[in-house]
Structures are given as C-alpha cells and as structure tokens.
Amino acid sequence: MLGALVCGNFGKSLHQQYEMVRDWAILVVLLFAYEYSRGIADQLGTRVHLTAIRDVDRWLFFGNDPNVWVQSHFNVSSKVSWYELPLAVVYMTHFVFPVALAVILWLFDRGQWARYMRRFALLLGSGVVTYILFPVAPPWMAARDGYMGHIARITARGWRSMGLSTVSKVFDRGKEITNPVAALPSLHAAFSLLVVVFLFGVMPKWLRVVSLILPLSMAFTLVYFGEHYVTDILLGWIYVAVVSYIATVYERKKLVTSN
C-alpha cells in the first residue's frame, strides 16, 4: 500500500515528496522495531515467559485452556473445515485494514490522519515495548514444548485449501522473520478494535453494531488458530482504550492552547 502511495506521488513537488516521507517515516520505524523486537529482548537477556499467561487464562476459565477447548470442540483435524476459510480472511485483515485506513485518511483528510496515526503509533509503540520487556510464548509454542494440551497451528492452511498457496507462503515466510514471542498484547485484536473505535462516531447506528463483528470474530480466530491467549486479546483491547484516552486528552489540551 505504501508502495502504491509512493507511485501515486510521482510528479508532485519536492515539498510534497518530503511531506510524504516525513509523515510515513514513523510508521516504517515502528514496524521495523516490531519485527526486530525479539532481537532486542535477546540482547537485554529478557527471558521468555512460557506459562504465566497460560495460568491467567486458566484462572479466568476455571482451570481450562480456552485454545485447547475451542480446537477440540471445533474439530481440528487433517481436514480443513469450511469455517476456517472465512476465519483465515478475518486473520489477514490485520495486514490490510489498519494501514488501508491510514492511507485513505492521508489522501483525503490529513487532520483525521494525524489523529488516527497518533493512536496507531501509540498502540504499536506500546506493544513493541511490552514485547521487549515481557516476551511471552504464544499458545501453539507452549503446546509444542509440552506446557499445555495439543494445539494445531492452522493459521495458513485455509488459504491453501482455497487454492491461494501464495498467501500461505507469504505467511510462512513471515513466521520466519517476525518475533514469535510478540504475543502480549495481541496487536491483531488491538488493531481490529482500533479501526472500529476510530470510525465509530461517523458510522450510522446500525453499522456500529455490525462493525463489532470484526474485533469479536478476530478474537475467536486468534484463540481458535492457537495464536493468542484470551488474556493477550483482553490486554490488546485495554491498550486501545488507554491510547485512545491519552490521544484524546492531548488533542483537547492542544485545542485549548491553540484557542
């Protein structure tokens, strides 16, 4: 998307080119920080927490592991179930919707883009800091290492069953270079809610209810695919509430100062 934005900016003035680079540089820096947060944590000697969040989930669900329960009740086997296909699409919206909204706002309303990116940057930045200071093994990794019942990591196989092996290969490649213990908070859960929260005020009332399907279906998908604990998701939503509050307070103070 950013590549398309650069191409669309060809032919504009040097000042406009500079504005584009300036505006998007922070996003690029934060994304690189996210990708390499595992390396930073390793350099600091921060240990990976294998059971801490699992234990919180068990406390919340009376001794049960939600990931194991969901997979056992939704028949995870070698055969791809029909509902894995829409869930695979829901999972991948994380890589489209948050940046797509930023690009659209930048093109049509830079003031709203600045408001959105303030929240985006705070959310991504706070997530990266948490990953560095408190790396957590996700459910599939904990299960792989024998700390909980069997969990199949089935995140990409829905795309293969749809004949879109290119998408699944991109996902598999991404698993090799991203931080595997960047689990707490869940940014998938957080950004799906942030997009909805940011647009909530301009939506018709009927659409507000419908829009909540995105964060709720994302939450179920993350648990079902074994990518996140419920606690990861809840903390991601809390982060959205906190950064939205901080950004709103800042904007109100800035407005009062300018007046």
Backbone torsions as a table, in degrees:
resi	resn	phi	psi	omega
1	MET	NA	-42.5	178.8
2	LEU	-67.2	-34.6	176.2
3	GLY	-61.8	-42.0	177.4
4	ALA	-64.8	-35.5	178.8
5	LEU	-65.4	-40.3	178.2
6	VAL	-62.8	-45.5	179.3
7	CYS	-62.0	-39.9	179.2
8	GLY	-68.2	-15.8	-178.8
9	ASN	-91.8	-4.2	178.9
10	PHE	-60.5	141.4	177.3
11	GLY	90.8	-9.8	178.8
12	LYS	-84.8	170.1	-174.7
13	SER	-66.9	161.5	179.0
14	LEU	-61.0	-36.7	178.7
15	HIS	-64.7	-40.0	178.2
16	GLN	-67.5	-36.1	175.9
17	GLN	-63.2	-42.4	178.7
18	TYR	-62.3	-41.8	179.9
19	GLU	-61.5	-40.2	-179.9
20	MET	-64.1	-47.0	179.6
21	VAL	-61.3	-44.2	-179.6
22	ARG	-62.1	-44.4	-175.0
23	ASP	-66.6	-35.6	-173.3
24	TRP	-99.0	-7.0	-176.8
25	ALA	-60.2	-40.3	-176.8
26	ILE	-63.8	-36.5	178.7
27	LEU	-64.8	-43.7	179.9
28	VAL	-62.3	-44.1	179.4
29	VAL	-61.0	-44.5	-178.7
30	LEU	-67.0	-37.8	179.1
31	LEU	-66.3	-39.8	176.4
32	PHE	-65.6	-39.4	178.3
33	ALA	-62.3	-39.6	177.8
34	TYR	-62.7	-46.6	-177.2
35	GLU	-61.7	-37.3	-173.4
36	TYR	-105.4	16.5	-178.9
37	SER	-64.6	-29.0	178.1
38	ARG	-63.7	-41.8	179.6
39	GLY	-62.3	-39.0	178.8
40	ILE	-66.2	-43.2	179.5
41	ALA	-61.6	-40.2	178.7
42	ASP	-63.0	-40.0	-179.5
43	GLN	-66.6	-31.6	179.3
44	LEU	-81.3	-10.6	-179.5
45	GLY	76.9	21.8	-179.8
46	THR	-73.6	127.3	-178.4
47	ARG	-81.0	148.8	178.4
48	VAL	-81.0	129.5	179.6
49	HIS	-86.2	115.8	-173.7
50	LEU	-92.9	-29.9	-173.1
51	THR	-127.0	-7.0	-173.5
52	ALA	-60.2	-49.8	-177.4
53	ILE	-76.6	-31.0	173.0
54	ARG	-57.9	-42.1	-178.9
55	ASP	-67.4	-35.3	176.5
56	VAL	-64.6	-44.0	177.5
57	ASP	-60.1	-42.4	179.4
58	ARG	-64.2	-35.4	177.2
59	TRP	-67.1	-40.7	-179.9
60	LEU	-66.8	-31.7	-173.7
61	PHE	-116.1	33.5	169.9
62	PHE	55.1	46.4	175.2
63	GLY	88.8	-1.8	-179.6
64	ASN	-96.8	153.3	173.3
65	ASP	-97.9	110.0	-176.6
66	PRO	-56.1	-39.4	-178.7
67	ASN	-63.0	-45.6	179.6
68	VAL	-65.0	-42.3	-178.4
69	TRP	-62.9	-46.2	-177.9
70	VAL	-64.1	-45.2	-179.3
71	GLN	-65.7	-36.3	-180.0
72	SER	-70.2	-31.6	-178.6
73	HIS	-89.0	-14.9	177.6
74	PHE	-110.5	22.7	165.2
75	ASN	54.3	61.6	173.5
76	VAL	-78.9	116.9	179.4
77	SER	-142.1	-168.5	178.8
78	SER	-68.3	-20.0	179.6
79	LYS	-90.4	132.6	-179.9
80	VAL	-77.4	122.6	177.6
81	SER	-77.1	152.5	-175.3
82	TRP	-60.1	-33.7	-176.1
83	TYR	-76.6	-10.2	174.2
84	GLU	-68.8	-25.1	-177.0
85	LEU	-68.2	-53.4	176.1
86	PRO	-65.1	-30.6	178.4
87	LEU	-68.4	-34.4	176.3
88	ALA	-63.9	-38.4	177.4
89	VAL	-66.1	-43.3	178.2
90	VAL	-57.9	-45.4	-179.2
91	TYR	-59.3	-42.2	-175.8
92	MET	-76.5	-14.6	176.2
93	THR	-61.6	-21.9	177.6
94	HIS	-59.3	-31.3	-176.8
95	PHE	-90.4	0.6	-177.1
96	VAL	-121.0	-57.6	-170.1
97	PHE	-59.6	-49.5	-176.5
98	PRO	-60.8	-43.1	-179.9
99	VAL	-75.7	-36.8	179.1
100	ALA	-60.0	-43.0	178.4
101	LEU	-62.7	-40.4	179.0
102	ALA	-62.1	-43.3	-179.8
103	VAL	-64.7	-44.4	-179.5
104	ILE	-62.5	-44.9	179.1
105	LEU	-63.6	-40.4	-179.5
106	TRP	-62.9	-36.7	-178.5
107	LEU	-73.6	-32.6	-170.2
108	PHE	-114.9	-23.8	-177.1
109	ASP	-156.5	91.6	-174.4
110	ARG	-66.3	-28.1	177.5
111	GLY	-62.7	-45.5	177.4
112	GLN	-70.3	-32.8	175.6
113	TRP	-60.4	-42.9	179.8
114	ALA	-62.9	-40.9	178.1
115	ARG	-63.3	-44.6	-178.9
116	TYR	-66.7	-44.8	-177.4
117	MET	-68.5	-27.6	175.6
118	ARG	-61.7	-44.0	178.8
119	ARG	-72.0	-40.3	178.6
120	PHE	-58.8	-49.3	-177.4
121	ALA	-66.1	-41.8	178.1
122	LEU	-62.5	-41.4	-178.7
123	LEU	-68.0	-48.5	-179.6
124	LEU	-65.9	-41.6	-179.9
125	GLY	-64.1	-44.1	179.1
126	SER	-67.1	-33.7	176.2
127	GLY	-64.8	-44.7	-179.9
128	VAL	-61.6	-42.9	178.7
129	VAL	-60.9	-41.7	179.2
130	THR	-64.6	-40.9	179.7
131	TYR	-61.9	-36.1	-179.0
132	ILE	-72.7	-42.8	-175.3
133	LEU	-83.1	-27.0	-175.0
134	PHE	-141.8	68.6	178.6
135	PRO	-67.4	135.9	-175.3
136	VAL	-128.2	131.8	174.7
137	ALA	-70.8	128.3	178.2
138	PRO	-69.9	167.9	-176.1
139	PRO	-55.7	-44.0	-178.4
140	TRP	-60.8	-34.8	179.9
141	MET	-73.9	-41.6	177.7
142	ALA	-62.1	-40.0	178.5
143	ALA	-67.8	-40.6	178.9
144	ARG	-59.5	-36.1	-177.2
145	ASP	-92.4	7.5	172.1
146	GLY	87.8	17.0	-178.1
147	TYR	-93.6	-3.9	175.2
148	MET	-160.4	176.1	-178.2
149	GLY	-62.2	173.0	-175.4
150	HIS	-61.6	133.0	173.8
151	ILE	-134.4	126.0	176.8
152	ALA	-93.0	127.7	177.1
153	ARG	-85.7	98.5	-170.1
154	ILE	-110.0	21.1	-170.3
155	THR	-58.1	-41.0	-171.4
156	ALA	-97.1	-12.8	-169.0
157	ARG	-72.7	-20.2	176.0
158	GLY	-61.7	-37.3	179.1
159	TRP	-67.9	-38.2	178.7
160	ARG	-63.8	-39.1	-179.3
161	SER	-69.6	-21.8	176.3
162	MET	-86.7	2.5	-179.6
163	GLY	81.9	11.4	-179.1
164	LEU	-106.3	63.3	-176.4
165	SER	-64.8	-24.5	178.8
166	THR	-60.5	-41.2	179.3
167	VAL	-63.9	-45.3	-179.3
168	SER	-65.1	-34.2	178.1
169	LYS	-67.7	-38.7	176.3
170	VAL	-62.0	-42.5	178.3
171	PHE	-63.2	-44.2	179.8
172	ASP	-62.7	-38.8	177.7
173	ARG	-65.9	-39.5	179.3
174	GLY	-62.2	-35.7	179.3
175	LYS	-62.7	-27.0	-177.2
176	GLU	-77.2	-26.2	-173.3
177	ILE	-111.1	-14.3	-178.9
178	THR	-88.3	170.6	180.0
179	ASN	-79.2	111.1	-176.6
180	PRO	-71.7	-17.1	180.0
181	VAL	-106.8	23.5	172.4
182	ALA	-89.3	73.0	-171.5
183	ALA	-110.5	-29.1	-174.9
184	LEU	-118.9	114.0	0.4
185	PRO	-82.3	170.0	175.4
186	SER	-80.9	111.6	177.6
187	LEU	-74.5	-24.5	172.8
188	HIS	-58.9	-49.4	179.4
189	ALA	-65.7	-41.4	-175.7
190	ALA	-65.4	-47.9	-175.5
191	PHE	-72.3	-31.3	175.9
192	SER	-63.8	-34.9	177.1
193	LEU	-77.2	-38.5	-179.3
194	LEU	-59.3	-43.8	179.2
195	VAL	-58.3	-44.3	-179.4
196	VAL	-67.7	-46.0	-178.2
197	VAL	-61.9	-41.9	-177.6
198	PHE	-65.5	-36.7	-177.9
199	LEU	-91.1	-5.4	-171.7
200	PHE	-56.3	-41.9	-174.8
201	GLY	-68.1	-23.7	-178.3
202	VAL	-100.9	0.6	179.8
203	MET	-82.9	147.8	166.6
204	PRO	-61.5	154.0	-175.6
205	LYS	-57.2	-40.3	-178.3
206	TRP	-65.5	-33.3	-178.1
207	LEU	-75.2	-25.9	179.0
208	ARG	-61.4	-42.4	179.3
209	VAL	-66.2	-43.4	-179.5
210	VAL	-63.7	-38.5	-175.9
211	SER	-63.1	-25.2	-179.9
212	LEU	-68.3	-13.6	176.9
213	ILE	-61.1	-34.8	-177.7
214	LEU	-61.6	-57.4	-179.8
215	PRO	-65.8	-32.8	-179.7
216	LEU	-71.2	-43.0	178.1
217	SER	-68.3	-33.8	175.6
218	MET	-63.1	-42.9	179.8
219	ALA	-59.6	-47.2	179.2
220	PHE	-62.5	-42.8	-179.2
221	THR	-58.9	-44.4	-177.2
222	LEU	-64.4	-38.3	177.7
223	VAL	-71.2	-45.0	-177.5
224	TYR	-64.4	-39.5	-179.7
225	PHE	-78.9	-6.0	178.8
226	GLY	77.1	17.1	-176.4
227	GLU	-84.5	-30.8	-175.9
228	HIS	-144.3	151.5	168.6
229	TYR	-78.0	161.6	174.6
230	VAL	-60.9	-37.7	178.9
231	THR	-60.4	-39.4	176.6
232	ASP	-57.9	-42.3	-177.6
233	ILE	-68.2	-46.8	-179.8
234	LEU	-61.1	-41.3	179.1
235	LEU	-67.6	-36.1	175.7
236	GLY	-59.7	-42.4	177.7
237	TRP	-66.4	-37.5	177.4
238	ILE	-64.1	-40.8	177.5
239	TYR	-59.4	-40.1	177.8
240	VAL	-60.8	-44.8	179.2
241	ALA	-62.0	-43.0	-177.6
242	VAL	-67.6	-48.0	-177.4
243	VAL	-68.8	-32.4	177.0
244	SER	-65.7	-40.7	178.0
245	TYR	-64.7	-47.1	-179.5
246	ILE	-60.9	-45.3	-179.4
247	ALA	-64.5	-39.7	-179.9
248	THR	-66.0	-43.7	177.7
249	VAL	-60.9	-44.0	178.7
250	TYR	-60.9	-44.1	-177.9
251	GLU	-67.0	-35.6	178.1
252	ARG	-69.2	-40.6	177.7
253	LYS	-65.7	-39.1	179.4
254	LYS	-65.0	-38.6	179.3
255	LEU	-66.1	-43.1	179.0
256	VAL	-63.6	-42.2	-179.5
257	THR	-63.6	-41.6	-178.0
258	SER	-69.9	-25.2	179.5
259	ASN	-85.3	NA	NA
